């Protein structure tokens, strides 16, 4: 005779010539000592629900953190009636994050959605321009500049290799990318760090404008 109960413990019984008997587990729960220890650490990252529904049963209203610093310096100088120039330098830093701050949960919540991960944007730029008047009818402007934008999406661990601490082997140790290996369970929000991005671009430009004035005509 086979009895099907879930959750259950499958075992053989003396006197049975074939088949198995499945006894219900205590309180219909799988004992903790039968769960993989790594899985248990991940499960601890899920907070308890605060809604009575089966799905979408955790509602949070985290604060969005946006810290921005920006500065510009511009110097204009006239050497003579024929020569003038300016120099400009700009720099900016912006940090964005949306900490969950869930009590009793590692890192306050460790969902791998990009909106919960710290993001840092750094910008910088410089420009130099020189204007020379050869005559009242011939004017030349030379300008050069440089712009840089660099963005980083970090991890919630702050550089700690949580994957190794959780017991996951074979994970490289990179202070810039350390975190927790991404994991997902069907029907639940994904956990861990699925993002580690460092993107940047540099833009250089050189421009020279020669202006000619002839009577009512202007050539550039």
C-alpha positions as CSV (number, residue, x, y, z in Angstrom):
1,X,0.0,0.0,0.0
2,X,1.3,3.5,-0.9
3,X,0.0,6.5,0.9
4,X,0.7,9.9,-0.8
5,X,1.0,12.9,1.6
6,X,2.8,16.1,0.9
7,X,5.1,17.1,2.5
8,X,6.1,13.6,3.4
9,X,9.0,11.4,4.3
10,X,9.5,8.4,2.0
11,X,10.7,5.3,3.8
12,X,10.5,1.5,3.7
13,X,8.6,-0.4,6.3
14,X,9.3,-3.9,7.7
15,X,6.9,-6.5,6.4
16,X,6.3,-4.8,3.0
17,X,7.5,-6.8,0.1
18,X,7.3,-3.8,-2.3
19,X,6.5,-0.1,-2.4
20,X,7.1,2.7,0.1
21,X,5.1,4.3,2.8
22,X,5.2,8.1,2.9
23,X,4.6,9.5,6.4
24,X,3.7,13.2,6.9
25,X,6.5,15.4,8.2
26,X,6.0,17.1,11.6
27,X,3.8,20.2,11.2
28,X,3.8,19.6,7.4
29,X,7.2,21.3,7.2
30,X,10.6,20.0,5.9
31,X,13.0,20.0,8.9
32,X,15.8,22.6,8.6
33,X,18.5,20.0,8.8
34,X,17.3,18.6,5.5
35,X,17.6,21.8,3.6
36,X,20.8,22.9,1.9
37,X,22.7,25.4,4.1
38,X,23.3,27.7,1.2
39,X,19.6,27.7,0.4
40,X,18.7,28.5,4.0
41,X,20.9,31.6,3.9
42,X,19.2,32.8,0.7
43,X,15.8,32.1,2.2
44,X,16.7,34.3,5.2
45,X,16.9,37.2,2.7
46,X,13.2,37.1,2.1
47,X,11.3,39.3,4.6
48,X,8.0,38.2,6.0
49,X,4.9,39.3,4.2
50,X,3.0,42.4,5.4
51,X,-0.1,41.7,3.2
52,X,-2.6,38.8,3.4
53,X,-2.5,38.0,-0.3
54,X,-0.8,35.0,-1.7
55,X,1.2,37.0,-4.3
56,X,2.6,40.5,-4.1
57,X,2.3,40.3,-0.4
58,X,5.1,42.7,0.6
59,X,4.6,46.4,0.2
60,X,7.5,48.8,0.9
61,X,7.8,52.6,0.5
62,X,11.6,53.1,0.5
63,X,13.1,56.6,0.2
64,X,15.0,57.4,-3.0
65,X,18.5,58.9,-2.2
66,X,20.0,61.2,-4.8
67,X,23.2,63.1,-3.8
68,X,24.6,65.4,-6.4
69,X,27.6,67.8,-6.4
70,X,28.5,69.9,-9.3
71,X,31.0,72.7,-9.9
72,X,32.0,75.0,-12.8
73,X,34.9,77.4,-13.2
74,X,35.2,79.8,-16.1
75,X,37.9,82.4,-16.6
76,X,37.8,85.1,-19.4
77,X,40.8,87.2,-20.3
78,X,41.4,89.9,-22.8
79,X,45.0,90.2,-23.9
80,X,44.5,93.1,-26.3
81,X,42.0,94.5,-28.6
82,X,42.8,91.6,-31.0
83,X,43.2,88.7,-28.7
84,X,40.9,87.2,-26.1
85,X,40.4,83.7,-24.6
86,X,38.5,81.8,-22.0
87,X,39.1,78.6,-20.0
88,X,36.3,76.5,-18.5
89,X,36.3,73.5,-16.3
90,X,33.3,71.5,-15.0
91,X,33.0,68.5,-12.7
92,X,30.1,66.6,-11.2
93,X,29.4,63.6,-9.0
94,X,26.0,62.0,-8.4
95,X,25.1,59.0,-6.2
96,X,21.7,57.3,-6.4
97,X,20.3,54.5,-4.3
98,X,17.0,53.2,-2.9
99,X,17.8,51.4,0.3
100,X,15.1,49.0,1.4
101,X,15.9,49.1,5.1
102,X,13.9,45.9,5.9
103,X,14.5,45.1,9.6
104,X,16.2,41.8,10.4
105,X,17.2,41.1,6.8
106,X,20.8,41.1,5.5
107,X,21.7,44.5,3.9
108,X,18.1,45.6,4.6
109,X,16.9,43.6,1.7
110,X,19.0,42.0,-1.1
111,X,16.8,42.1,-4.2
112,X,18.8,42.3,-7.4
113,X,16.6,45.0,-9.2
114,X,18.9,47.7,-10.5
115,X,16.8,50.4,-8.8
116,X,17.9,49.1,-5.4
117,X,21.7,49.1,-6.2
118,X,24.0,52.0,-5.6
119,X,24.7,54.0,-8.8
120,X,27.5,56.5,-9.2
121,X,27.8,58.9,-12.1
122,X,30.9,61.1,-12.6
123,X,31.2,63.8,-15.2
124,X,34.0,66.2,-16.1
125,X,34.7,68.6,-18.9
126,X,37.1,71.3,-20.0
127,X,37.2,73.8,-22.8
128,X,39.7,76.4,-24.1
129,X,38.8,79.0,-26.7
130,X,41.0,81.7,-28.3
131,X,39.8,84.5,-30.5
132,X,42.1,86.5,-32.7
133,X,41.2,89.5,-34.9
134,X,43.5,89.7,-37.9
135,X,41.7,92.8,-39.1
136,X,38.2,94.3,-38.7
137,X,37.2,91.9,-41.6
138,X,39.0,88.7,-40.6
139,X,38.3,87.0,-37.2
140,X,39.4,83.5,-36.2
141,X,38.2,81.5,-33.2
142,X,39.9,78.3,-32.1
143,X,38.3,76.0,-29.6
144,X,39.1,72.6,-28.1
145,X,37.3,70.6,-25.4
146,X,37.0,67.4,-23.6
147,X,34.1,65.7,-21.9
148,X,34.0,62.5,-19.8
149,X,31.0,60.5,-18.4
150,X,31.5,57.5,-16.3
151,X,28.8,55.5,-14.6
152,X,29.1,52.6,-12.1
153,X,26.4,50.3,-10.8
154,X,27.8,48.7,-7.6
155,X,26.7,45.9,-5.2
156,X,24.9,46.1,-1.9
157,X,27.7,44.2,-0.1
158,X,30.1,47.1,-0.2
159,X,32.9,45.0,-1.6
160,X,32.4,41.9,0.6
161,X,32.4,38.5,-1.2
162,X,29.1,37.3,0.2
163,X,29.0,34.4,-2.2
164,X,32.0,32.8,-0.4
165,X,30.5,33.7,3.0
166,X,27.4,31.9,2.0
167,X,29.5,28.8,1.0
168,X,29.3,29.1,-2.7
169,X,32.6,27.8,-4.2
170,X,34.4,28.9,-7.4
171,X,33.4,32.6,-7.1
172,X,36.3,35.0,-8.0
173,X,37.3,37.6,-5.5
174,X,37.1,41.1,-7.1
175,X,36.7,44.0,-4.7
176,X,35.0,46.1,-7.4
177,X,32.5,43.3,-8.2
178,X,32.1,41.3,-5.0
179,X,28.6,40.6,-3.9
180,X,26.1,37.8,-3.7
181,X,25.6,35.4,-6.6
182,X,22.2,36.0,-8.2
183,X,19.5,33.4,-7.4
184,X,15.9,33.2,-8.4
185,X,12.9,31.1,-7.3
186,X,9.8,30.8,-9.4
187,X,7.1,33.1,-8.1
188,X,9.5,35.1,-5.9
189,X,11.6,38.3,-6.5
190,X,15.2,37.5,-7.5
191,X,18.0,37.8,-5.0
192,X,21.7,38.7,-5.2
193,X,23.7,40.9,-7.5
194,X,22.9,40.6,-11.2
195,X,24.4,43.9,-12.0
196,X,28.0,45.2,-12.0
197,X,28.6,47.8,-14.6
198,X,31.3,50.3,-15.2
199,X,30.6,52.2,-18.4
200,X,32.3,55.4,-19.6
201,X,32.9,57.5,-22.6
202,X,35.4,60.2,-23.5
203,X,34.6,62.9,-26.1
204,X,37.2,65.2,-27.6
205,X,36.5,68.0,-30.0
206,X,38.5,70.6,-31.9
207,X,36.9,73.5,-33.7
208,X,38.2,76.4,-35.8
209,X,36.0,79.1,-37.2
210,X,37.3,81.7,-39.6
211,X,35.0,84.6,-40.2
212,X,35.3,86.9,-43.2
213,X,33.3,90.1,-43.5
214,X,33.1,91.8,-46.9
215,X,30.6,94.6,-47.1
216,X,27.2,93.2,-46.6
217,X,28.5,89.6,-46.9
218,X,29.7,87.3,-44.1
219,X,31.6,84.1,-44.8
220,X,32.3,81.6,-42.1
